[in-house]
Amino acid sequence: MTWTAPEVTRPSGDTAAHESTLLPSLLAWHRSTFLLKCAGLTGEQLAQASIPPSNLTLLGLIRHLAKVERIWFRLRYRAQDIGPLYDPALGKDHDFEVIDATKAEEAYNTLLEEIRLADEAAAGGSLDDTFDLGGDPFSLRMIYVHMIGEYARHNGHADLIRERVDGHTGA
């Protein structure tokens, strides 16, 4: 049986909420928007490159977003004693470049787990919490802003890739 990315329900949020509610809910909306762009596709379709010479795929984006969830929330913000998701010795773009359609379900589930763990890492934190990043203070607020931008940018990529894969637009 061929695995297919599941359907997703995109959450609605309070668009007038305090930023401590607004930022996490906007990130959740962008996360689910990305997952919607993958919904209904097989591993083979998720691994399909868009337009040469680009090697960008939805599966590569799945792997990349799992990596950045881990980096920003768990490694940087909470300074958890965990390793990177992918071996840095393989190159900074390994997540985009090593695409195996037979591992699409595993990569998808890894993204879902990294999202869950990122939310867990941020739970109870103040947007004003800071950590050192290269000698500069960086706040949880800035992580949310950065991650919202990260997903928004990649949702645009995902729109174009999805349309190329099966003609589907929107979401």
C-alpha positions as CSV (number, residue, x, y, z in Angstrom):
1,M,0.0,0.0,0.0
2,T,1.3,3.4,-1.0
3,W,1.5,6.0,1.8
4,T,-0.2,9.3,1.1
5,A,0.1,12.5,3.2
6,P,-3.0,12.9,5.3
7,E,-5.6,15.6,5.1
8,V,-5.2,18.5,7.5
9,T,-7.6,20.9,9.2
10,R,-6.2,24.4,9.3
11,P,-6.9,26.1,12.7
12,S,-8.5,29.4,12.9
13,G,-7.2,31.9,15.4
14,D,-8.1,35.1,17.1
15,T,-6.7,37.8,14.9
16,A,-7.0,40.4,17.6
17,A,-5.4,38.4,20.4
18,H,-2.5,39.5,22.5
19,E,0.8,38.6,20.8
20,S,1.5,35.8,23.3
21,T,-1.5,34.1,21.7
22,L,-1.3,35.6,18.3
23,L,2.2,34.6,17.4
24,P,1.9,30.9,18.3
25,S,-1.5,30.6,16.6
26,L,-0.2,32.3,13.4
27,L,2.7,29.9,13.4
28,A,0.3,27.0,13.8
29,W,-1.8,28.3,10.9
30,H,1.3,28.5,8.7
31,R,2.4,25.0,9.7
32,S,-1.0,23.6,8.8
33,T,-1.0,25.5,5.6
34,F,2.2,23.8,4.6
35,L,0.8,20.4,5.6
36,L,-2.3,21.2,3.5
37,K,-0.1,21.7,0.5
38,C,1.3,18.2,1.0
39,A,-2.1,16.5,1.7
40,G,-3.1,13.8,-0.7
41,L,0.3,13.3,-2.3
42,T,2.3,10.1,-2.3
43,G,5.9,9.9,-1.3
44,E,6.9,9.8,-5.0
45,Q,4.9,13.0,-5.6
46,L,6.4,14.7,-2.6
47,A,9.9,13.8,-3.9
48,Q,9.2,15.2,-7.3
49,A,11.3,18.2,-8.2
50,S,9.6,21.3,-9.5
51,I,11.3,22.9,-12.5
52,P,14.9,22.2,-13.5
53,P,17.5,23.4,-12.6
54,S,15.8,23.6,-9.1
55,N,15.9,20.5,-7.1
56,L,13.4,21.8,-4.6
57,T,10.7,19.3,-3.5
58,L,8.0,19.2,-1.0
59,L,9.8,16.3,0.7
60,G,12.9,18.4,0.9
61,L,10.8,21.2,2.5
62,I,9.3,18.7,5.0
63,R,12.8,17.7,6.0
64,H,14.1,21.3,6.1
65,L,11.2,22.5,8.3
66,A,11.7,19.6,10.7
67,K,15.3,20.7,11.0
68,V,14.6,24.4,11.6
69,E,11.9,23.5,14.2
70,R,14.5,21.6,16.1
71,I,17.2,24.2,15.8
72,W,15.2,27.2,16.8
73,F,13.0,25.9,19.6
74,R,14.9,23.0,21.1
75,L,18.6,23.6,20.4
76,R,18.8,27.4,20.6
77,Y,15.9,28.5,22.8
78,R,15.8,25.6,25.3
79,A,19.5,24.6,24.8
80,Q,18.4,21.0,25.0
81,D,21.2,18.4,24.9
82,I,20.2,16.8,21.6
83,G,22.0,16.5,18.4
84,P,21.0,18.0,15.0
85,L,18.4,16.2,13.0
86,Y,20.9,15.7,10.1
87,D,24.6,15.3,10.3
88,P,26.2,18.7,9.6
89,A,29.2,17.0,7.9
90,L,26.8,16.0,5.1
91,G,26.4,19.7,4.2
92,K,24.0,22.5,5.3
93,D,21.5,21.6,2.5
94,H,21.5,17.9,3.1
95,D,17.8,18.1,4.2
96,F,17.0,19.5,0.7
97,E,19.3,17.3,-1.3
98,V,18.9,13.7,-0.1
99,I,15.4,12.8,-1.1
100,D,14.1,9.3,-0.7
101,A,10.5,8.9,-1.6
102,T,10.3,5.6,0.4
103,K,11.1,7.6,3.5
104,A,8.4,10.3,3.0
105,E,6.1,9.0,5.7
106,E,9.0,8.9,8.2
107,A,10.1,12.5,7.2
108,Y,6.5,13.7,7.5
109,N,6.1,12.1,11.0
110,T,9.4,13.6,12.0
111,L,8.1,17.0,11.1
112,L,5.0,16.5,13.1
113,E,7.1,15.3,16.1
114,E,9.4,18.3,15.8
115,I,6.4,20.6,15.7
116,R,5.0,19.0,18.8
117,L,8.4,19.1,20.6
118,A,8.9,22.8,19.5
119,D,5.5,23.7,21.0
120,E,6.4,21.8,24.2
121,A,9.8,23.7,24.4
122,A,8.0,27.1,24.0
123,A,5.2,26.2,26.4
124,G,5.3,28.4,29.5
125,G,8.0,30.6,28.0
126,S,7.7,34.4,27.9
127,L,8.1,36.1,24.6
128,D,10.7,38.2,26.3
129,D,12.9,35.2,27.2
130,T,16.3,35.6,25.6
131,F,19.2,33.4,24.8
132,D,22.6,34.1,23.3
133,L,23.0,33.6,19.5
134,G,26.5,34.5,18.3
135,G,27.0,37.1,21.0
136,D,23.6,38.8,20.6
137,P,20.5,38.3,22.6
138,F,17.6,36.6,20.8
139,S,14.1,36.4,22.1
140,L,11.4,33.8,21.9
141,R,9.3,36.5,20.3
142,M,11.9,36.8,17.5
143,I,11.9,33.0,17.1
144,Y,8.1,33.1,16.4
145,V,8.6,36.0,13.9
146,H,11.4,34.1,12.2
147,M,9.5,30.8,12.0
148,I,6.3,32.5,10.7
149,G,8.5,34.1,8.0
150,E,10.2,30.7,7.3
151,Y,6.9,29.0,6.8
152,A,5.4,31.8,4.8
153,R,8.4,31.8,2.4
154,H,8.3,28.0,2.0
155,N,4.5,27.9,1.7
156,G,5.0,30.1,-1.4
157,H,7.6,27.5,-2.7
158,A,5.2,24.7,-1.9
159,D,2.4,26.4,-3.9
160,L,4.5,26.4,-7.0
161,I,5.8,22.8,-6.5
162,R,2.3,21.4,-5.8
163,E,0.9,23.1,-8.9
164,R,3.7,21.5,-10.9
165,V,3.2,18.1,-9.4
166,D,-0.6,17.7,-9.9
167,G,-2.0,21.0,-10.9
168,H,-3.6,21.7,-7.5
169,T,-3.6,25.4,-6.4
170,G,-4.8,27.2,-3.4
171,A,-5.1,26.2,0.3
